Amino acid sequence: MNYYLGMRDPKGEAMVKLNGRPFDPARSQQVRSHPGGFEWGYWGSGPAQLALAILLEEVDEESALNLYQDFKWVVIANLDGEWMMDSNSIRSALELLPR
């Protein structure tokens, strides 16, 4: 099971950890690159990159590419401040996405 934690550094920049370690957007950017790094709380490119990165950890690449924009709209865009989620909550959210 994976655990994700999102927070802001003292400058207000987004930081995400996966299982307690810094979560790098590089892998997800190789699959599909959105400008900037990770972000949340709105519907832009940073939230899209975060949604894709998380789904690449949780499901196969094809499914991640098919679902990440909806996951962004339903989950990532609605995160606020510091947040935490795990594999179980992600799978539950995926069941709610339009098919």
Rosetta constraint file for C-alpha pairs under 8 A:
AtomPair CA 1 CA 86 HARMONIC 6.94 0.50
AtomPair CA 1 CA 87 HARMONIC 5.57 0.50
AtomPair CA 1 CA 88 HARMONIC 7.67 0.50
AtomPair CA 2 CA 18 HARMONIC 6.82 0.50
AtomPair CA 2 CA 19 HARMONIC 5.98 0.50
AtomPair CA 2 CA 86 HARMONIC 5.49 0.50
AtomPair CA 2 CA 87 HARMONIC 5.33 0.50
AtomPair CA 3 CA 18 HARMONIC 5.70 0.50
AtomPair CA 3 CA 19 HARMONIC 4.99 0.50
AtomPair CA 3 CA 20 HARMONIC 7.72 0.50
AtomPair CA 3 CA 84 HARMONIC 7.25 0.50
AtomPair CA 3 CA 85 HARMONIC 5.96 0.50
AtomPair CA 3 CA 86 HARMONIC 4.38 0.50
AtomPair CA 3 CA 87 HARMONIC 6.69 0.50
AtomPair CA 4 CA 16 HARMONIC 6.93 0.50
AtomPair CA 4 CA 17 HARMONIC 5.60 0.50
AtomPair CA 4 CA 18 HARMONIC 4.71 0.50
AtomPair CA 4 CA 19 HARMONIC 6.32 0.50
AtomPair CA 4 CA 20 HARMONIC 7.84 0.50
AtomPair CA 4 CA 84 HARMONIC 5.51 0.50
AtomPair CA 4 CA 85 HARMONIC 5.29 0.50
AtomPair CA 4 CA 86 HARMONIC 6.00 0.50
AtomPair CA 5 CA 16 HARMONIC 5.55 0.50
AtomPair CA 5 CA 17 HARMONIC 5.12 0.50
AtomPair CA 5 CA 18 HARMONIC 6.69 0.50
AtomPair CA 5 CA 20 HARMONIC 7.85 0.50
AtomPair CA 5 CA 82 HARMONIC 7.39 0.50
AtomPair CA 5 CA 83 HARMONIC 5.76 0.50
AtomPair CA 5 CA 84 HARMONIC 4.46 0.50
AtomPair CA 5 CA 85 HARMONIC 6.74 0.50
AtomPair CA 6 CA 14 HARMONIC 7.08 0.50
AtomPair CA 6 CA 15 HARMONIC 5.77 0.50
AtomPair CA 6 CA 16 HARMONIC 4.43 0.50
AtomPair CA 6 CA 17 HARMONIC 6.51 0.50
AtomPair CA 6 CA 81 HARMONIC 7.88 0.50
AtomPair CA 6 CA 82 HARMONIC 5.41 0.50
AtomPair CA 6 CA 83 HARMONIC 5.18 0.50
AtomPair CA 6 CA 84 HARMONIC 6.35 0.50
AtomPair CA 7 CA 14 HARMONIC 5.98 0.50
AtomPair CA 7 CA 15 HARMONIC 5.35 0.50
AtomPair CA 7 CA 16 HARMONIC 6.42 0.50
AtomPair CA 7 CA 81 HARMONIC 6.62 0.50
AtomPair CA 7 CA 82 HARMONIC 4.55 0.50
AtomPair CA 7 CA 83 HARMONIC 6.80 0.50
AtomPair CA 8 CA 12 HARMONIC 4.98 0.50
AtomPair CA 8 CA 13 HARMONIC 5.20 0.50
AtomPair CA 8 CA 14 HARMONIC 4.73 0.50
AtomPair CA 8 CA 15 HARMONIC 5.68 0.50
AtomPair CA 8 CA 81 HARMONIC 7.62 0.50
AtomPair CA 8 CA 82 HARMONIC 7.21 0.50
AtomPair CA 9 CA 13 HARMONIC 5.42 0.50
AtomPair CA 9 CA 14 HARMONIC 6.65 0.50
AtomPair CA 9 CA 15 HARMONIC 6.72 0.50
AtomPair CA 14 CA 38 HARMONIC 6.49 0.50
AtomPair CA 14 CA 39 HARMONIC 5.94 0.50
AtomPair CA 15 CA 22 HARMONIC 7.51 0.50
AtomPair CA 15 CA 23 HARMONIC 7.96 0.50
AtomPair CA 15 CA 38 HARMONIC 7.49 0.50
AtomPair CA 16 CA 22 HARMONIC 6.11 0.50
AtomPair CA 16 CA 23 HARMONIC 5.51 0.50
AtomPair CA 16 CA 38 HARMONIC 7.60 0.50
AtomPair CA 17 CA 21 HARMONIC 5.04 0.50
AtomPair CA 17 CA 22 HARMONIC 4.43 0.50
AtomPair CA 17 CA 23 HARMONIC 4.84 0.50
AtomPair CA 18 CA 22 HARMONIC 6.26 0.50
AtomPair CA 18 CA 23 HARMONIC 5.31 0.50
AtomPair CA 25 CA 29 HARMONIC 6.04 0.50
AtomPair CA 25 CA 37 HARMONIC 6.61 0.50
AtomPair CA 25 CA 38 HARMONIC 6.99 0.50
AtomPair CA 25 CA 49 HARMONIC 7.22 0.50
AtomPair CA 25 CA 50 HARMONIC 7.41 0.50
AtomPair CA 25 CA 53 HARMONIC 6.47 0.50
AtomPair CA 26 CA 30 HARMONIC 6.33 0.50
AtomPair CA 27 CA 31 HARMONIC 6.83 0.50
AtomPair CA 27 CA 53 HARMONIC 7.30 0.50
AtomPair CA 28 CA 32 HARMONIC 6.21 0.50
AtomPair CA 28 CA 33 HARMONIC 7.01 0.50
AtomPair CA 28 CA 49 HARMONIC 6.88 0.50
AtomPair CA 28 CA 52 HARMONIC 6.25 0.50
AtomPair CA 28 CA 53 HARMONIC 4.92 0.50
AtomPair CA 28 CA 56 HARMONIC 7.13 0.50
AtomPair CA 29 CA 33 HARMONIC 4.11 0.50
AtomPair CA 29 CA 34 HARMONIC 7.00 0.50
AtomPair CA 29 CA 49 HARMONIC 7.29 0.50
AtomPair CA 33 CA 49 HARMONIC 7.06 0.50
AtomPair CA 34 CA 45 HARMONIC 5.27 0.50
AtomPair CA 34 CA 46 HARMONIC 6.76 0.50
AtomPair CA 34 CA 48 HARMONIC 7.06 0.50
AtomPair CA 34 CA 49 HARMONIC 5.87 0.50
AtomPair CA 35 CA 45 HARMONIC 6.06 0.50
AtomPair CA 35 CA 46 HARMONIC 6.92 0.50
AtomPair CA 36 CA 45 HARMONIC 7.16 0.50
AtomPair CA 36 CA 46 HARMONIC 5.88 0.50
AtomPair CA 37 CA 46 HARMONIC 5.50 0.50
AtomPair CA 37 CA 49 HARMONIC 6.96 0.50
AtomPair CA 37 CA 50 HARMONIC 7.88 0.50
AtomPair CA 38 CA 46 HARMONIC 4.62 0.50
AtomPair CA 38 CA 47 HARMONIC 6.08 0.50
AtomPair CA 38 CA 49 HARMONIC 5.94 0.50
AtomPair CA 38 CA 50 HARMONIC 5.09 0.50
AtomPair CA 39 CA 45 HARMONIC 7.98 0.50
AtomPair CA 39 CA 46 HARMONIC 4.43 0.50
AtomPair CA 39 CA 47 HARMONIC 4.74 0.50
AtomPair CA 39 CA 49 HARMONIC 7.82 0.50
AtomPair CA 39 CA 50 HARMONIC 6.57 0.50
AtomPair CA 40 CA 46 HARMONIC 6.82 0.50
AtomPair CA 40 CA 47 HARMONIC 4.76 0.50
AtomPair CA 40 CA 50 HARMONIC 7.60 0.50
AtomPair CA 40 CA 76 HARMONIC 5.45 0.50
AtomPair CA 40 CA 77 HARMONIC 5.49 0.50
AtomPair CA 40 CA 78 HARMONIC 7.45 0.50
AtomPair CA 40 CA 79 HARMONIC 6.02 0.50
AtomPair CA 40 CA 80 HARMONIC 7.26 0.50
AtomPair CA 41 CA 47 HARMONIC 7.39 0.50
AtomPair CA 41 CA 76 HARMONIC 6.31 0.50
AtomPair CA 41 CA 77 HARMONIC 4.22 0.50
AtomPair CA 41 CA 78 HARMONIC 5.18 0.50
AtomPair CA 41 CA 79 HARMONIC 4.95 0.50
AtomPair CA 41 CA 80 HARMONIC 5.54 0.50
AtomPair CA 42 CA 47 HARMONIC 6.86 0.50
AtomPair CA 42 CA 76 HARMONIC 7.54 0.50
AtomPair CA 42 CA 77 HARMONIC 4.30 0.50
AtomPair CA 42 CA 78 HARMONIC 6.90 0.50
AtomPair CA 43 CA 47 HARMONIC 6.33 0.50
AtomPair CA 43 CA 48 HARMONIC 7.42 0.50
AtomPair CA 43 CA 72 HARMONIC 7.00 0.50
AtomPair CA 43 CA 73 HARMONIC 6.39 0.50
AtomPair CA 43 CA 77 HARMONIC 5.42 0.50
AtomPair CA 44 CA 48 HARMONIC 6.39 0.50
AtomPair CA 45 CA 49 HARMONIC 6.21 0.50
AtomPair CA 46 CA 50 HARMONIC 6.33 0.50
AtomPair CA 47 CA 51 HARMONIC 6.07 0.50
AtomPair CA 47 CA 72 HARMONIC 6.19 0.50
AtomPair CA 47 CA 76 HARMONIC 6.08 0.50
AtomPair CA 47 CA 77 HARMONIC 6.58 0.50
AtomPair CA 48 CA 52 HARMONIC 6.17 0.50
AtomPair CA 48 CA 68 HARMONIC 6.94 0.50
AtomPair CA 48 CA 69 HARMONIC 6.28 0.50
AtomPair CA 48 CA 72 HARMONIC 5.76 0.50
AtomPair CA 49 CA 53 HARMONIC 6.08 0.50
AtomPair CA 50 CA 54 HARMONIC 6.12 0.50
AtomPair CA 50 CA 72 HARMONIC 7.99 0.50
AtomPair CA 50 CA 76 HARMONIC 7.68 0.50
AtomPair CA 51 CA 55 HARMONIC 6.20 0.50
AtomPair CA 51 CA 68 HARMONIC 5.36 0.50
AtomPair CA 51 CA 69 HARMONIC 7.23 0.50
AtomPair CA 51 CA 71 HARMONIC 6.28 0.50
AtomPair CA 51 CA 72 HARMONIC 5.37 0.50
AtomPair CA 51 CA 76 HARMONIC 6.52 0.50
AtomPair CA 52 CA 56 HARMONIC 6.06 0.50
AtomPair CA 52 CA 64 HARMONIC 6.21 0.50
AtomPair CA 52 CA 65 HARMONIC 6.97 0.50
AtomPair CA 52 CA 68 HARMONIC 5.09 0.50
AtomPair CA 52 CA 69 HARMONIC 7.80 0.50
AtomPair CA 53 CA 57 HARMONIC 6.64 0.50
AtomPair CA 54 CA 58 HARMONIC 6.52 0.50
AtomPair CA 55 CA 59 HARMONIC 5.68 0.50
AtomPair CA 55 CA 60 HARMONIC 7.91 0.50
AtomPair CA 55 CA 64 HARMONIC 5.08 0.50
AtomPair CA 55 CA 68 HARMONIC 6.70 0.50
AtomPair CA 56 CA 60 HARMONIC 6.33 0.50
AtomPair CA 56 CA 61 HARMONIC 5.79 0.50
AtomPair CA 56 CA 64 HARMONIC 5.61 0.50
AtomPair CA 58 CA 87 HARMONIC 6.86 0.50
AtomPair CA 59 CA 63 HARMONIC 6.28 0.50
AtomPair CA 59 CA 64 HARMONIC 6.10 0.50
AtomPair CA 60 CA 64 HARMONIC 6.15 0.50
AtomPair CA 61 CA 65 HARMONIC 6.15 0.50
AtomPair CA 62 CA 66 HARMONIC 6.26 0.50
AtomPair CA 63 CA 67 HARMONIC 6.00 0.50
AtomPair CA 64 CA 68 HARMONIC 5.58 0.50
AtomPair CA 67 CA 71 HARMONIC 6.08 0.50
AtomPair CA 68 CA 72 HARMONIC 5.95 0.50
AtomPair CA 69 CA 73 HARMONIC 6.38 0.50
AtomPair CA 70 CA 74 HARMONIC 6.12 0.50
AtomPair CA 70 CA 97 HARMONIC 6.57 0.50
AtomPair CA 70 CA 98 HARMONIC 7.59 0.50
AtomPair CA 71 CA 75 HARMONIC 5.53 0.50
AtomPair CA 71 CA 76 HARMONIC 6.73 0.50
AtomPair CA 71 CA 93 HARMONIC 7.71 0.50
AtomPair CA 71 CA 94 HARMONIC 7.07 0.50
AtomPair CA 71 CA 97 HARMONIC 7.07 0.50
AtomPair CA 72 CA 76 HARMONIC 4.62 0.50
AtomPair CA 72 CA 77 HARMONIC 5.72 0.50
AtomPair CA 73 CA 77 HARMONIC 5.42 0.50
AtomPair CA 73 CA 78 HARMONIC 7.56 0.50
AtomPair CA 74 CA 78 HARMONIC 6.85 0.50
AtomPair CA 74 CA 97 HARMONIC 7.53 0.50
AtomPair CA 75 CA 79 HARMONIC 6.68 0.50
AtomPair CA 75 CA 93 HARMONIC 7.39 0.50
AtomPair CA 79 CA 83 HARMONIC 6.80 0.50
AtomPair CA 85 CA 89 HARMONIC 6.16 0.50
AtomPair CA 85 CA 90 HARMONIC 7.07 0.50
AtomPair CA 86 CA 90 HARMONIC 6.31 0.50
AtomPair CA 87 CA 91 HARMONIC 6.18 0.50
AtomPair CA 88 CA 92 HARMONIC 6.21 0.50
AtomPair CA 89 CA 93 HARMONIC 6.17 0.50
AtomPair CA 90 CA 94 HARMONIC 6.19 0.50
AtomPair CA 91 CA 95 HARMONIC 6.48 0.50
AtomPair CA 92 CA 96 HARMONIC 6.96 0.50
AtomPair CA 93 CA 97 HARMONIC 6.81 0.50
